Amino acid sequence: MFEILALNEISDKIFSVFDANYKVAKDIPAPDAVLVRSAPMAEFPINDNLLAVARAGAGVNNIPLPRMTEAGVVVFNTPGANANAVKELAICAMLLASRDIVRGISWQSTLLGKGDEVPKLVEKGKAQFGGIEIAGKTLGVVGLGAIGVRVANAAVALEMSVIGYDPYLSAENKNKLDRSVSVSSLEDVLAKSDFVTLHLPYTESTKYLFNSGTIAKMKTGAVLINLSRGELVNNNDIKEALSSGKIRRYVVDFPTEDIIGVPKIICIPHLGASTEEAEDNCAVMAAAELKEYLENGNIRNSVNFPSLHIGKRSAHRLTVAYNTGKGVVEKLTALLADLPHTFNFAEKKDVGYAIIDTDVPLADGGEADSIMEKISKLEDILSIRIL
């Protein structure tokens, strides 16, 4: 039985994936795998039998990736599972920013107790909350992944012109884009867009990507929408841009003390993926990734190890995670030379993953065991499993 530690509340839909061979609980001291949403794992103890962590969501900055990788623990995320939920909030954000809806709702609450005067007061006061329409405007989408593509296509349906930027745009996502969407440089997107929406991961290279210099390249009076990560935007710089009139409004899904209540900033309390459907989709996808890895050693949607998914055609399977760059594959090939087998491997940056299938028993006390022992003693081996 595999024991799965749930660090957050997780949808019961996981049990459409996990069968009686899985135990999921909040109090497992030495789990085989972890299901997590937003719980911080920086100090999480990595027990000897921990094999995988699955994040029910896209971002993984609450997970200590270097420590997990060093221990041979595969970390999964669920790209695209919450894409529709975030897409809908992005469209909502554009409407909130264009029509001054939030301030209007707050104002009308002050009319409570005015009785029959309310309709006249509403008609008299509504002019201060006028806005613009999004149809005919240009939307710039920075990041054309699963979410960005959906946002771009939805905006086209709302009669907007759309221009996108993504230096890592995949052929699959490019083919999903509406034909009217043009892909250009970041500078071009910023200069032409009335609305700019961010859909990219937070990394060291994207931290404060939107700062005084980047914002200066934006169209005067543009709206900036950030539903990805707060740290993509420098809060001091965006506040200055709002104060000067360079930026019309900033909509962000990550409130912090220094931006709550600031005029022209609309803070949403991290609701991007907070729909019943998104939570179910993320949970099911995370559970499926864990099950496939735990039972078959296959990897899809890992953020720290390469993808490798091989149909099992032999009786026994051996998997090896390793550091690249020191001839590990060549050494494995040499050690396995006399063992009838198939060998598949993939590498990603500094780590690699190999799947070896064979009909020879790998735990019979014979030659296969000797090979296993030799593999385990190789330098730069992170983990080794027999399935």
N, C-alpha and C positions, 0 to 999 in steps of 0.2 A: 504493500500500500504506500502511495505517495502522500506525504503530509505537506499541506500548503498553508502558510501563514498569511492571513489577511490583515494588513496593517490599517486598512480603512474599511468603511462599510462598502460592500460590493454587491452588485445586482445578483439576485438569485438566479438569473439566467445562466450563470456559470455552470449550473447543474444540468443544463442541457448539453454541456460538453463533458464535464467530469462525471464519471460513473462511480460505482461502488468501490473502485480501486483508489479513490481519492478521499482524503479527509481535509476539509477546509475549516480553519478555526482561527481565533484571535490570540490564542495562548499556547502556541506550539514552540517549545524551547529550542529545538534543533530541526528546523524545517528543511525539506528537500527543495522547496521553492517559495517565493514570496509574491503575493499579489499586492500592489500598492497603487494609490492614486496620488495624493499630495503629502502624505506623511513624510517627515524628514528622515533620511537614512544615513546622514553623514557619519554618525557614530554607531551605526548598526553593526553588531558583531557577526562576522562571517564564520559560521560553524563549518566543520570539516565536510559535512555532507550537503552543504548548500550548492545547488546546481544552477539555479536560474532565478531571475527577478523579472516580473512582467509589470510594466507600468500601464495602467488603464487610462491612457492618454498619450499625447505626443511628446510633450516636454519631459526631460529626464534630469533637470538640474537639481532635483531633490535626492538623486542617487549618486553615490561616490563611484563614478565609473572607473577611475584608475585602480582603486582598491579591488573592485569587483573583477576587473580584467586580470589583474595580477593573481587573483585567486582562481582564475578559470571559470568565473561565474558569468553566464550569458545573460545580458540585460536586453529585454524586449520592450518595444513600445507599440502603440496601435495607430499608426498613421492612417488617416482617412476615416476612422471609425466615428469621429465627432465632426467630420467636415461639414455636413449639412447644417448642424446646429450653429457652428461658428459662422458659416455663410449667412444664415438668416440674421444673426446678430450684427454682422457687418452691414447688411442692408438697413437694418434698424438704426444703426449708428449714423449712417449717412442721413437718414430722415430726421433723426433727433438733432443733428448738427445743422441741418439746412432750414428747419422750420421753427427753431426756438421753442420747441414743445415743452422741454423740461422746465424752463423758466416760466412759461405760461401756466403750466399746471400748478407750480408753486404759488404763483400770484393769485390764481382763482381761489385757492384755499383760504386766502385772507378775506374773502367775501362772505364767509360763513357767518350767519346771523343777520345779514342785510335783508332777509325776507324777500318781499316783492320787488325790491330794488335790484336784485341780482341780475336779471336779464339786461336791464339798461346799463348797469355798470360794466357788464361783460362787453357789450357792444361799444361802449365808450373807451374801454381800456385795451381792447384786443389789438389795436394798431401797433402797440409797442412790441408785439411778438411776431411781426411779419417775417417772412423768410424768402427762400428761393426754392425753385423746383430742381430736382436732380435730372430730369429728362433733358437731353441736349447738352449736358455737362460732360466733362472728361474725367474718368476715373483712372488713376494710376494704381496698379496692383504690384506691390513689391514682394516677390515670392510667389511663384506659380507652381506650387505643389498641389496636394489634394484639395486644400481649402481655397487657395488663391484662384485655381482654375474655376471652381464653382462660383466664387464671387464674381469673377470676370464675366462668366456666361450669364449669370443672373442680372448683372448690370446692363449687359447688352439687351436683354429682354425688357429692361426698364427704359430703353431708348437712350442709353448713355453711350458715348464713345469710350472705348477702353484701350489703354496702353499698358503693357506689362514689362517687368524686368525680372530676370532670373538667370544668373550665369550658369546655373546647374540644371536648367530646364531639361527634363527627360523627354525622349521621343514619345513616350506614352502620354504624358500630360500635354505635350504640344499638340498631339492629335486630338485631344479632348477639347481644346480651346475652340470657341466660335471663330469662324474664318475672318470675322471682322476685327478681331483682337490683334493688334500689332505688338511685336516684342522689340524693345529698343534698349538703349543704355539707361542707367539710373538718372543721369543728368537730363536726358530727354524727357523721361517720365516726370521728373520733378518740375521741369520748366513748363510743361504743357497741361498738367493736371489740376482740376478744380478740387478734387478729392484724392487723397493718397491713403491707401490702406495697406497695412503691413502684415504679411503672412510668411514669416521666415523664422528660423530657430534662433535662440539666444546662444551665442558662442563668444569666445574671446574676440573674434574678428567682427562680430556684429554688435558688441556692446557699445552703446551710445552711437550707433550708426547715424542716428538723427541727432545732430548737434548744431551749434550755431552755423558752422560752415555748410552743412547739408541743407539746413532750413533756409539759408540765404539763397539757395538755388531754386527753391520752390516758388511757384506762382503766388504773387501777393494776393491775400484773401483766400488762400486755399484752406481746406480742412484736412487735418491729419487724424487718422484712425489707427489705433494700436490695440489689437486683440490678441497679440502673440506673446509678448513679454514686456513688462514695464521697463526693463533695463535697455531696451532697444533705443529708447529716447531719453536724452538728457533733460531732466525736469526743469532745471534752472534755465536752460536755453529755450525750451518751449514756452515757459512762462514769460520770458523776455519778448519772444516773438509774438505772443498773444497781446501783450501790453502795447507793443509798438504798432499792432495792426497788420504785421506781416502775415500772421496766421489768423484765420477767422475763428476756428474752434479746434479743440483737441479732445477726442473721445478715446478713453482708455479703460481697459477692463481690469486694471491692476492699481487700485487706489493706494496711495501712501499719504502719510501725514502732511507732506509739503504740497500736495496738490488738491486735497479735499477742500471744497468750498471756494476754490480759486475761480474768479469770473472767466467764462469762456472755456472752462474745462468741464467736461461731462464725465464723471467717474461712474463706471458700472462695476458692481461688486463681484468681479470674476465669474461672470455667468456664461462665458463662451460655450462651454460644453455642458451646461446645467440644464439638460432636457432629459426626460425619461428615456427617450429613444437613444440619445448619445451615450448615456451611462450604460444602458443595456448593450449597445453595440461594442463599446470599449471593453466591457467586462467579458463578453463572449469571445471577442478577438484575442484578448490577453490569455484567457483560459485555453483557447485552441492552440496558441503558440506554445504555451507551457506543456500541454499534453503531447504535442507532436515532438517536442524536444525531449521530454522525459521518457517517452515510450520508444521513440525511433531515432533520437539524436539529430533530427533535422532542424535547421535554423532558418527562420524567416523573420524579417523586421527586427533584427538585433541592431542596437546602436553601437556595440563595442566589438562584435565578431562578424565575420563575413557571412553572407547568406549561402547556405548549402543544403539542398533538399534532394535527397536521392531515394528512389523507391527501393525498398528492401527486397532483394531477390535471393538472399542467402540465409542460412539458418542462424548465423551469428554476426554480430556487428561490433566493431571497435571504433571509438571516436577519440581523437586526440586534438587538444587545443595547445597551441604553441606560440612562442615568439618567433617572428620571422627574421631573416637576415643572416642566419648562421648555419645554413645548409641542413635544416631539420628534415625537409622533404627528402633530400638525397639520402640522409641517414635512415629515415624510415623505410625508404624504398630498398635499401641494402639489407636491412634487418628482415624485411618481409619477402625477400627474394625466393626463399624455398617454401613459402606458404601459399597454397592456391588461394587467390583473393582478387578482389577488384578494389582499386584505390582511387578515391576522389578527394580533392582538396580545393580550398579557396583561401585567399589572403586579403586582408584589409588593413592598410597602414602597417602597423607593427605586429599584428597578430594574424595567425592562421588557424584553420580548422580542417581536419581530415576525417573522412569516413572510410573505414576499411571493412568490407564485407567478405565473409568466408564461410564455407561449410565445415571447416575444421573447428571442433570445440575449443573455446578460448580459456576454459578453466577446467582442464582435465588432468593437470599434473604432468603433461607431456611437453613436447616441443613448443606448442603454442604458448604455454605458460612461461617457458624460458624466453620466448620472444617478447612477451608482455613485460617481463621483468627488465629486459634490456631496454625497451622503449621508455619505461618509467625512469630509468637512470640517465637518459639523454639530457644534456643541458638544454634549457629553455622550454621544457615541457611544462605547460600550465595545468593541464588536467588530462586524465585518461579514464575512459569508461568502457565497460563491457555491457552490451545490451543483449 
